[in-house]
Amino acid sequence: MSAGRPLTKAERKQMNRAEHERKIKQDLIAQHGKDLGTFYYWLRITNIRGTQAFRDGDTAFIRDVALALHNVYSRHSG
């Protein structure tokens, strides 16, 4: 229940999806440690969003993700 009323179907779906994503993140962190697990979770999310953006033809999102990955690599590769 939220705000004194039952959740709508769309709200339940959104809540269930958020809980599922939290569980996946917690599992990855438990399996790989905090830093690497968070990084793997972030890659998973960007992969999903990137696929959706690619299908929609949103090249700006893909360019932004590629730049962010390059920045992370540059920072940690010496």
C-alpha positions in Angstrom: 0.0 0.0 0.0 1.2 3.4 -0.8 -0.3 6.8 0.2 -3.3 5.0 1.7 -4.3 3.3 -1.5 -3.4 0.1 -3.3 -0.7 0.3 -5.9 -1.8 0.4 -9.5 -0.6 -2.3 -11.9 2.0 0.1 -13.4 3.2 1.1 -9.9 3.5 -2.6 -8.8 5.4 -3.4 -12.0 7.8 -0.5 -11.3 8.3 -1.5 -7.7 8.9 -5.1 -8.6 11.4 -4.2 -11.2 13.3 -1.9 -8.7 13.3 -4.7 -6.1 14.6 -7.2 -8.7 17.4 -4.7 -9.8 18.4 -4.2 -6.1 18.6 -8.0 -5.6 20.8 -8.4 -8.7 23.1 -5.6 -7.5 23.4 -7.1 -4.0 24.2 -10.5 -5.5 26.9 -9.1 -7.8 28.4 -7.2 -4.8 28.3 -10.3 -2.6 29.9 -12.4 -5.4 32.6 -9.9 -6.6 33.1 -7.4 -3.7 31.8 -3.8 -3.5 33.8 -2.1 -6.2 33.8 -4.8 -8.9 30.3 -5.8 -8.1 29.1 -2.2 -8.5 31.0 -1.9 -11.7 29.5 -5.1 -13.1 26.0 -3.9 -12.1 26.7 -0.6 -13.9 27.8 -2.4 -17.0 24.7 -4.5 -16.9 22.4 -1.5 -16.7 24.3 0.4 -19.4 24.1 -2.7 -21.6 20.4 -2.9 -21.2 19.9 0.9 -21.7 22.3 0.9 -24.6 20.4 -1.8 -26.4 17.2 0.1 -25.9 18.8 3.3 -27.1 20.3 1.5 -30.1 16.9 0.2 -31.1 15.4 3.7 -30.7 18.3 5.2 -32.8 19.6 7.3 -29.9 23.3 7.6 -30.7 23.9 10.4 -28.2 23.3 8.0 -25.3 25.7 5.4 -26.8 28.3 8.1 -27.4 28.0 9.2 -23.7 28.4 5.7 -22.4 31.4 5.1 -24.6 33.0 8.3 -23.3 32.3 7.3 -19.7 33.8 3.9 -20.2 36.9 5.4 -21.8 37.3 7.8 -18.9 37.0 5.0 -16.3 39.6 2.9 -18.3 41.9 5.9 -18.6 41.7 6.7 -14.9 42.5 3.1 -13.8 44.9 1.9 -16.5 47.7 4.3 -15.6 
